[in-house]
Amino acid sequence: MSRICKITGKRPKTGNNVSKANNKTKRKQYPNMQKKRYFIPELGRTVTLKLSVNGIKTIDKYGLIPYLNKKGMSLADIK
């Protein structure tokens, strides 16, 4: 599975580890990804999504289906 949020589009960022001697080595900063199950009453089933915590908070605020409709997405786009 990739480390990309299906809702917000967050993905790993690249940067450098910088030592005291100013040596630079590449590193990645990963988003805080979590697996979350949502029950969709319109379909009568649950859906498991891999989301960033920011995406989970957004869905908790608006709801999954209303947020997808607002963004012009469907459930098939995020599965």
Biopython code that builds the backbone (N, CA, C, O; Angstrom):
import numpy as np
from Bio.PDB.StructureBuilder import StructureBuilder

atoms = [
    (1, "MET", "N", (0.832, -1.192, 0.000)),
    (1, "MET", "CA", (0.000, 0.000, 0.000)),
    (1, "MET", "C", (0.869, 1.246, 0.000)),
    (1, "MET", "O", (1.922, 1.295, 0.636)),
    (2, "SER", "N", (0.413, 2.228, -0.713)),
    (2, "SER", "CA", (1.173, 3.461, -0.760)),
    (2, "SER", "C", (0.870, 4.316, 0.464)),
    (2, "SER", "O", (-0.126, 4.093, 1.153)),
    (3, "ARG", "N", (1.703, 5.264, 0.725)),
    (3, "ARG", "CA", (1.539, 6.154, 1.867)),
    (3, "ARG", "C", (0.955, 7.484, 1.410)),
    (3, "ARG", "O", (1.495, 8.550, 1.706)),
    (4, "ILE", "N", (-0.153, 7.403, 0.688)),
    (4, "ILE", "CA", (-0.831, 8.594, 0.178)),
    (4, "ILE", "C", (-2.256, 8.581, 0.709)),
    (4, "ILE", "O", (-2.952, 7.569, 0.620)),
    (5, "CYS", "N", (-2.684, 9.708, 1.261)),
    (5, "CYS", "CA", (-4.037, 9.823, 1.790)),
    (5, "CYS", "C", (-5.028, 9.913, 0.631)),
    (5, "CYS", "O", (-4.824, 10.687, -0.305)),
    (6, "LYS", "N", (-6.099, 9.121, 0.693)),
    (6, "LYS", "CA", (-7.096, 9.094, -0.375)),
    (6, "LYS", "C", (-7.948, 10.356, -0.394)),
    (6, "LYS", "O", (-8.499, 10.712, -1.435)),
    (7, "ILE", "N", (-8.063, 11.038, 0.743)),
    (7, "ILE", "CA", (-8.925, 12.213, 0.841)),
    (7, "ILE", "C", (-8.148, 13.505, 0.603)),
    (7, "ILE", "O", (-8.514, 14.301, -0.261)),
    (8, "THR", "N", (-7.075, 13.714, 1.369)),
    (8, "THR", "CA", (-6.356, 14.980, 1.300)),
    (8, "THR", "C", (-5.231, 14.982, 0.275)),
    (8, "THR", "O", (-4.776, 16.049, -0.137)),
    (9, "GLY", "N", (-4.774, 13.801, -0.144)),
    (9, "GLY", "CA", (-3.683, 13.738, -1.115)),
    (9, "GLY", "C", (-2.308, 13.930, -0.496)),
    (9, "GLY", "O", (-1.326, 14.119, -1.214)),
    (10, "LYS", "N", (-2.226, 13.885, 0.840)),
    (10, "LYS", "CA", (-0.915, 14.038, 1.480)),
    (10, "LYS", "C", (-0.032, 12.858, 1.110)),
    (10, "LYS", "O", (-0.489, 11.717, 1.042)),
    (11, "ARG", "N", (1.246, 13.153, 0.871)),
    (11, "ARG", "CA", (2.206, 12.132, 0.488)),
    (11, "ARG", "C", (3.528, 12.409, 1.192)),
    (11, "ARG", "O", (3.690, 13.491, 1.757)),
    (12, "PRO", "N", (4.483, 11.477, 1.184)),
    (12, "PRO", "CA", (5.755, 11.724, 1.851)),
    (12, "PRO", "C", (6.506, 12.906, 1.248)),
    (12, "PRO", "O", (6.504, 13.116, 0.035)),
    (13, "LYS", "N", (7.146, 13.669, 2.123)),
    (13, "LYS", "CA", (7.988, 14.781, 1.692)),
    (13, "LYS", "C", (9.439, 14.376, 1.843)),
    (13, "LYS", "O", (9.779, 13.562, 2.702)),
    (14, "THR", "N", (10.299, 14.946, 1.005)),
    (14, "THR", "CA", (11.715, 14.635, 1.090)),
    (14, "THR", "C", (12.461, 15.835, 1.636)),
    (14, "THR", "O", (12.059, 16.984, 1.454)),
    (15, "GLY", "N", (13.545, 15.538, 2.303)),
    (15, "GLY", "CA", (14.377, 16.593, 2.876)),
    (15, "GLY", "C", (15.739, 16.015, 3.216)),
    (15, "GLY", "O", (16.123, 14.961, 2.709)),
    (16, "ASN", "N", (16.454, 16.703, 4.065)),
    (16, "ASN", "CA", (17.796, 16.277, 4.447)),
    (16, "ASN", "C", (17.909, 16.139, 5.954)),
    (16, "ASN", "O", (17.342, 16.929, 6.709)),
    (17, "ASN", "N", (18.661, 15.106, 6.390)),
    (17, "ASN", "CA", (19.159, 15.061, 7.749)),
    (17, "ASN", "C", (20.437, 15.892, 7.741)),
    (17, "ASN", "O", (21.304, 15.673, 6.895)),
    (18, "VAL", "N", (20.568, 16.814, 8.640)),
    (18, "VAL", "CA", (21.757, 17.654, 8.684)),
    (18, "VAL", "C", (22.459, 17.394, 10.009)),
    (18, "VAL", "O", (21.896, 17.613, 11.082)),
    (19, "SER", "N", (23.709, 16.918, 9.912)),
    (19, "SER", "CA", (24.470, 16.616, 11.117)),
    (19, "SER", "C", (25.140, 17.890, 11.653)),
    (19, "SER", "O", (25.085, 18.955, 11.038)),
    (20, "LYS", "N", (25.762, 17.739, 12.799)),
    (20, "LYS", "CA", (26.466, 18.881, 13.403)),
    (20, "LYS", "C", (27.609, 19.357, 12.503)),
    (20, "LYS", "O", (27.946, 20.541, 12.476)),
    (21, "ALA", "N", (28.197, 18.410, 11.767)),
    (21, "ALA", "CA", (29.275, 18.745, 10.838)),
    (21, "ALA", "C", (28.727, 19.213, 9.488)),
    (21, "ALA", "O", (29.488, 19.362, 8.532)),
    (22, "ASN", "N", (27.405, 19.448, 9.400)),
    (22, "ASN", "CA", (26.728, 19.935, 8.206)),
    (22, "ASN", "C", (26.761, 18.932, 7.055)),
    (22, "ASN", "O", (26.686, 19.315, 5.887)),
    (23, "ASN", "N", (26.876, 17.621, 7.398)),
    (23, "ASN", "CA", (26.727, 16.586, 6.374)),
    (23, "ASN", "C", (25.244, 16.391, 6.127)),
    (23, "ASN", "O", (24.448, 16.366, 7.066)),
    (24, "LYS", "N", (24.877, 16.255, 4.870)),
    (24, "LYS", "CA", (23.471, 16.122, 4.521)),
    (24, "LYS", "C", (23.213, 14.758, 3.896)),
    (24, "LYS", "O", (23.910, 14.347, 2.969)),
    (25, "THR", "N", (22.211, 14.067, 4.410)),
    (25, "THR", "CA", (21.765, 12.805, 3.840)),
    (25, "THR", "C", (20.255, 12.892, 3.627)),
    (25, "THR", "O", (19.542, 13.526, 4.405)),
    (26, "LYS", "N", (19.785, 12.256, 2.576)),
    (26, "LYS", "CA", (18.362, 12.315, 2.241)),
    (26, "LYS", "C", (17.530, 11.569, 3.281)),
    (26, "LYS", "O", (17.974, 10.575, 3.857)),
    (27, "ARG", "N", (16.316, 12.068, 3.511)),
    (27, "ARG", "CA", (15.363, 11.425, 4.405)),
    (27, "ARG", "C", (13.961, 11.701, 3.897)),
    (27, "ARG", "O", (13.762, 12.548, 3.027)),
    (28, "LYS", "N", (12.994, 10.985, 4.440)),
    (28, "LYS", "CA", (11.593, 11.208, 4.088)),
    (28, "LYS", "C", (10.811, 11.503, 5.350)),
    (28, "LYS", "O", (11.093, 10.955, 6.415)),
    (29, "GLN", "N", (9.827, 12.373, 5.218)),
    (29, "GLN", "CA", (8.895, 12.671, 6.300)),
    (29, "GLN", "C", (7.540, 12.144, 5.864)),
    (29, "GLN", "O", (6.953, 12.637, 4.900)),
    (30, "TYR", "N", (7.041, 11.130, 6.583)),
    (30, "TYR", "CA", (5.807, 10.470, 6.208)),
    (30, "TYR", "C", (4.612, 11.100, 6.909)),
    (30, "TYR", "O", (4.729, 11.515, 8.062)),
    (31, "PRO", "N", (3.462, 11.180, 6.238)),
    (31, "PRO", "CA", (2.258, 11.667, 6.910)),
    (31, "PRO", "C", (1.766, 10.623, 7.903)),
    (31, "PRO", "O", (2.089, 9.442, 7.783)),
    (32, "ASN", "N", (0.987, 11.063, 8.881)),
    (32, "ASN", "CA", (0.458, 10.181, 9.912)),
    (32, "ASN", "C", (-0.735, 9.431, 9.335)),
    (32, "ASN", "O", (-1.867, 9.911, 9.400)),
    (33, "MET", "N", (-0.480, 8.255, 8.769)),
    (33, "MET", "CA", (-1.512, 7.469, 8.104)),
    (33, "MET", "C", (-2.112, 6.451, 9.069)),
    (33, "MET", "O", (-1.399, 5.816, 9.846)),
    (34, "GLN", "N", (-3.438, 6.307, 9.005)),
    (34, "GLN", "CA", (-4.158, 5.368, 9.845)),
    (34, "GLN", "C", (-5.196, 4.646, 8.990)),
    (34, "GLN", "O", (-5.701, 5.201, 8.014)),
    (35, "LYS", "N", (-5.514, 3.397, 9.368)),
    (35, "LYS", "CA", (-6.619, 2.685, 8.735)),
    (35, "LYS", "C", (-7.867, 2.962, 9.553)),
    (35, "LYS", "O", (-7.845, 2.863, 10.780)),
    (36, "LYS", "N", (-8.947, 3.305, 8.884)),
    (36, "LYS", "CA", (-10.186, 3.667, 9.572)),
    (36, "LYS", "C", (-11.355, 3.039, 8.828)),
    (36, "LYS", "O", (-11.414, 3.082, 7.599)),
    (37, "ARG", "N", (-12.297, 2.448, 9.589)),
    (37, "ARG", "CA", (-13.488, 1.857, 9.002)),
    (37, "ARG", "C", (-14.653, 2.816, 9.177)),
    (37, "ARG", "O", (-14.869, 3.365, 10.258)),
    (38, "TYR", "N", (-15.400, 3.008, 8.099)),
    (38, "TYR", "CA", (-16.578, 3.869, 8.122)),
    (38, "TYR", "C", (-17.783, 3.063, 7.675)),
    (38, "TYR", "O", (-17.709, 2.294, 6.717)),
    (39, "PHE", "N", (-18.893, 3.245, 8.376)),
    (39, "PHE", "CA", (-20.156, 2.635, 7.978)),
    (39, "PHE", "C", (-20.902, 3.621, 7.092)),
    (39, "PHE", "O", (-21.078, 4.784, 7.454)),
    (40, "ILE", "N", (-21.337, 3.154, 5.938)),
    (40, "ILE", "CA", (-22.065, 4.005, 5.005)),
    (40, "ILE", "C", (-23.519, 3.535, 5.002)),
    (40, "ILE", "O", (-23.832, 2.486, 4.440)),
    (41, "PRO", "N", (-24.411, 4.311, 5.630)),
    (41, "PRO", "CA", (-25.798, 3.862, 5.726)),
    (41, "PRO", "C", (-26.510, 3.783, 4.370)),
    (41, "PRO", "O", (-27.430, 2.980, 4.213)),
    (42, "GLU", "N", (-26.107, 4.596, 3.391)),
    (42, "GLU", "CA", (-26.731, 4.559, 2.078)),
    (42, "GLU", "C", (-26.501, 3.210, 1.388)),
    (42, "GLU", "O", (-27.367, 2.719, 0.663)),
    (43, "LEU", "N", (-25.326, 2.622, 1.622)),
    (43, "LEU", "CA", (-24.998, 1.336, 1.009)),
    (43, "LEU", "C", (-25.239, 0.169, 1.956)),
    (43, "LEU", "O", (-25.339, -0.978, 1.522)),
    (44, "GLY", "N", (-25.332, 0.460, 3.247)),
    (44, "GLY", "CA", (-25.544, -0.591, 4.239)),
    (44, "GLY", "C", (-24.319, -1.448, 4.484)),
    (44, "GLY", "O", (-24.455, -2.619, 4.836)),
    (45, "ARG", "N", (-23.130, -0.900, 4.308)),
    (45, "ARG", "CA", (-21.892, -1.662, 4.538)),
    (45, "ARG", "C", (-20.786, -0.756, 5.048)),
    (45, "ARG", "O", (-20.920, 0.468, 5.050)),
    (46, "THR", "N", (-19.697, -1.366, 5.479)),
    (46, "THR", "CA", (-18.559, -0.607, 5.969)),
    (46, "THR", "C", (-17.476, -0.557, 4.892)),
    (46, "THR", "O", (-17.381, -1.434, 4.033)),
    (47, "VAL", "N", (-16.671, 0.488, 4.967)),
    (47, "VAL", "CA", (-15.567, 0.681, 4.024)),
    (47, "VAL", "C", (-14.328, 0.988, 4.851)),
    (47, "VAL", "O", (-14.376, 1.824, 5.753)),
    (48, "THR", "N", (-13.223, 0.323, 4.552)),
    (48, "THR", "CA", (-11.958, 0.587, 5.217)),
    (48, "THR", "C", (-11.109, 1.476, 4.322)),
    (48, "THR", "O", (-10.862, 1.149, 3.161)),
    (49, "LEU", "N", (-10.664, 2.608, 4.872)),
    (49, "LEU", "CA", (-9.860, 3.559, 4.119)),
    (49, "LEU", "C", (-8.549, 3.806, 4.839)),
    (49, "LEU", "O", (-8.483, 3.722, 6.066)),
    (50, "LYS", "N", (-7.508, 4.110, 4.084)),
    (50, "LYS", "CA", (-6.224, 4.496, 4.655)),
    (50, "LYS", "C", (-6.098, 6.000, 4.498)),
    (50, "LYS", "O", (-5.923, 6.507, 3.390)),
    (51, "LEU", "N", (-6.189, 6.723, 5.631)),
    (51, "LEU", "CA", (-6.276, 8.172, 5.607)),
    (51, "LEU", "C", (-5.238, 8.788, 6.519)),
    (51, "LEU", "O", (-4.743, 8.144, 7.444)),
    (52, "SER", "N", (-4.911, 10.050, 6.247)),
    (52, "SER", "CA", (-4.116, 10.821, 7.194)),
    (52, "SER", "C", (-5.036, 11.255, 8.325)),
    (52, "SER", "O", (-6.258, 11.249, 8.173)),
    (53, "VAL", "N", (-4.455, 11.629, 9.450)),
    (53, "VAL", "CA", (-5.248, 12.055, 10.600)),
    (53, "VAL", "C", (-6.026, 13.318, 10.250)),
    (53, "VAL", "O", (-7.147, 13.505, 10.722)),
    (54, "ASN", "N", (-5.446, 14.179, 9.432)),
    (54, "ASN", "CA", (-6.154, 15.374, 8.977)),
    (54, "ASN", "C", (-7.392, 14.991, 8.168)),
    (54, "ASN", "O", (-8.434, 15.632, 8.302)),
    (55, "GLY", "N", (-7.297, 13.963, 7.337)),
    (55, "GLY", "CA", (-8.438, 13.487, 6.575)),
    (55, "GLY", "C", (-9.508, 12.880, 7.467)),
    (55, "GLY", "O", (-10.700, 13.055, 7.211)),
    (56, "ILE", "N", (-9.095, 12.160, 8.521)),
    (56, "ILE", "CA", (-10.044, 11.575, 9.466)),
    (56, "ILE", "C", (-10.812, 12.672, 10.188)),
    (56, "ILE", "O", (-12.026, 12.568, 10.363)),
    (57, "LYS", "N", (-10.113, 13.721, 10.608)),
    (57, "LYS", "CA", (-10.778, 14.839, 11.288)),
    (57, "LYS", "C", (-11.768, 15.536, 10.358)),
    (57, "LYS", "O", (-12.847, 15.941, 10.791)),
    (58, "THR", "N", (-11.408, 15.675, 9.097)),
    (58, "THR", "CA", (-12.292, 16.312, 8.130)),
    (58, "THR", "C", (-13.555, 15.488, 7.932)),
    (58, "THR", "O", (-14.653, 16.042, 7.882)),
    (59, "ILE", "N", (-13.412, 14.167, 7.817)),
    (59, "ILE", "CA", (-14.569, 13.302, 7.633)),
    (59, "ILE", "C", (-15.437, 13.299, 8.889)),
    (59, "ILE", "O", (-16.663, 13.262, 8.787)),
    (60, "ASP", "N", (-14.821, 13.337, 10.069)),
    (60, "ASP", "CA", (-15.599, 13.403, 11.306)),
    (60, "ASP", "C", (-16.410, 14.689, 11.374)),
    (60, "ASP", "O", (-17.494, 14.707, 11.958)),
    (61, "LYS", "N", (-15.906, 15.750, 10.792)),
    (61, "LYS", "CA", (-16.598, 17.040, 10.830)),
    (61, "LYS", "C", (-17.764, 17.084, 9.844)),
    (61, "LYS", "O", (-18.861, 17.506, 10.210)),
    (62, "TYR", "N", (-17.545, 16.655, 8.597)),
    (62, "TYR", "CA", (-18.543, 16.795, 7.544)),
    (62, "TYR", "C", (-19.305, 15.505, 7.244)),
    (62, "TYR", "O", (-20.449, 15.566, 6.793)),
    (63, "GLY", "N", (-18.709, 14.360, 7.480)),
    (63, "GLY", "CA", (-19.275, 13.079, 7.053)),
    (63, "GLY", "C", (-18.623, 12.652, 5.747)),
    (63, "GLY", "O", (-18.190, 13.492, 4.958)),
    (64, "LEU", "N", (-18.555, 11.359, 5.523)),
    (64, "LEU", "CA", (-17.823, 10.840, 4.358)),
    (64, "LEU", "C", (-18.515, 11.190, 3.036)),
    (64, "LEU", "O", (-17.897, 11.795, 2.160)),
    (65, "ILE", "N", (-19.764, 10.824, 2.888)),
    (65, "ILE", "CA", (-20.471, 11.048, 1.627)),
    (65, "ILE", "C", (-20.650, 12.541, 1.331)),
    (65, "ILE", "O", (-20.409, 12.951, 0.195)),
    (66, "PRO", "N", (-21.068, 13.388, 2.315)),
    (66, "PRO", "CA", (-21.166, 14.824, 2.013)),
    (66, "PRO", "C", (-19.831, 15.455, 1.618)),
    (66, "PRO", "O", (-19.789, 16.332, 0.755)),
    (67, "TYR", "N", (-18.731, 15.006, 2.254)),
    (67, "TYR", "CA", (-17.423, 15.564, 1.901)),
    (67, "TYR", "C", (-17.019, 15.144, 0.487)),
    (67, "TYR", "O", (-16.476, 15.954, -0.265)),
    (68, "LEU", "N", (-17.278, 13.884, 0.118)),
    (68, "LEU", "CA", (-16.948, 13.431, -1.236)),
    (68, "LEU", "C", (-17.770, 14.183, -2.274)),
    (68, "LEU", "O", (-17.259, 14.541, -3.335)),
    (69, "ASN", "N", (-19.048, 14.422, -1.968)),
    (69, "ASN", "CA", (-19.888, 15.189, -2.892)),
    (69, "ASN", "C", (-19.383, 16.614, -3.037)),
    (69, "ASN", "O", (-19.412, 17.176, -4.133)),
    (70, "LYS", "N", (-18.917, 17.208, -1.931)),
    (70, "LYS", "CA", (-18.398, 18.572, -1.961)),
    (70, "LYS", "C", (-17.151, 18.677, -2.835)),
    (70, "LYS", "O", (-16.958, 19.671, -3.534)),
    (71, "LYS", "N", (-16.304, 17.640, -2.791)),
    (71, "LYS", "CA", (-15.074, 17.621, -3.585)),
    (71, "LYS", "C", (-15.290, 17.115, -5.008)),
    (71, "LYS", "O", (-14.361, 17.128, -5.816)),
    (72, "GLY", "N", (-16.509, 16.668, -5.324)),
    (72, "GLY", "CA", (-16.778, 16.140, -6.655)),
    (72, "GLY", "C", (-16.209, 14.762, -6.875)),
    (72, "GLY", "O", (-15.892, 14.392, -8.005)),
    (73, "MET", "N", (-16.075, 13.996, -5.809)),
    (73, "MET", "CA", (-15.532, 12.637, -5.889)),
    (73, "MET", "C", (-16.642, 11.655, -5.563)),
    (73, "MET", "O", (-17.688, 12.033, -5.036)),
    (74, "SER", "N", (-16.401, 10.382, -5.883)),
    (74, "SER", "CA", (-17.326, 9.332, -5.510)),
    (74, "SER", "C", (-16.590, 8.309, -4.668)),
    (74, "SER", "O", (-15.371, 8.385, -4.510)),
    (75, "LEU", "N", (-17.327, 7.355, -4.130)),
    (75, "LEU", "CA", (-16.720, 6.327, -3.295)),
    (75, "LEU", "C", (-15.765, 5.462, -4.107)),
    (75, "LEU", "O", (-14.782, 4.954, -3.568)),
    (76, "ALA", "N", (-16.040, 5.290, -5.388)),
    (76, "ALA", "CA", (-15.166, 4.496, -6.255)),
    (76, "ALA", "C", (-13.811, 5.176, -6.468)),
    (76, "ALA", "O", (-12.823, 4.497, -6.743)),
    (77, "ASP", "N", (-13.750, 6.500, -6.346)),
    (77, "ASP", "CA", (-12.489, 7.220, -6.535)),
    (77, "ASP", "C", (-11.497, 6.988, -5.413)),
    (77, "ASP", "O", (-10.288, 7.071, -5.634)),
    (78, "ILE", "N", (-11.982, 6.696, -4.207)),
    (78, "ILE", "CA", (-11.088, 6.568, -3.071)),
    (78, "ILE", "C", (-10.821, 5.132, -2.664)),
    (78, "ILE", "O", (-10.044, 4.891, -1.741)),
    (79, "LYS", "N", (-11.447, 4.174, -3.333)),
    (79, "LYS", "CA", (-11.215, 2.763, -2.990)),
    (79, "LYS", "C", (-10.051, 2.205, -3.740)),
    (79, "LYS", "O", (-9.715, 1.033, -3.575)),
]
sb = StructureBuilder()
sb.init_structure("model")
sb.init_model(0)
sb.init_chain("A")
sb.init_seg("    ")
for serial, (resi, resn, name, xyz) in enumerate(atoms, 1):
    if name == "N":
        sb.init_residue(resn, " ", resi, " ")
    sb.init_atom(name, np.array(xyz, "f"), 0.0, 1.0, " ", f" {name:<3s}", serial, name[0])
structure = sb.get_structure()
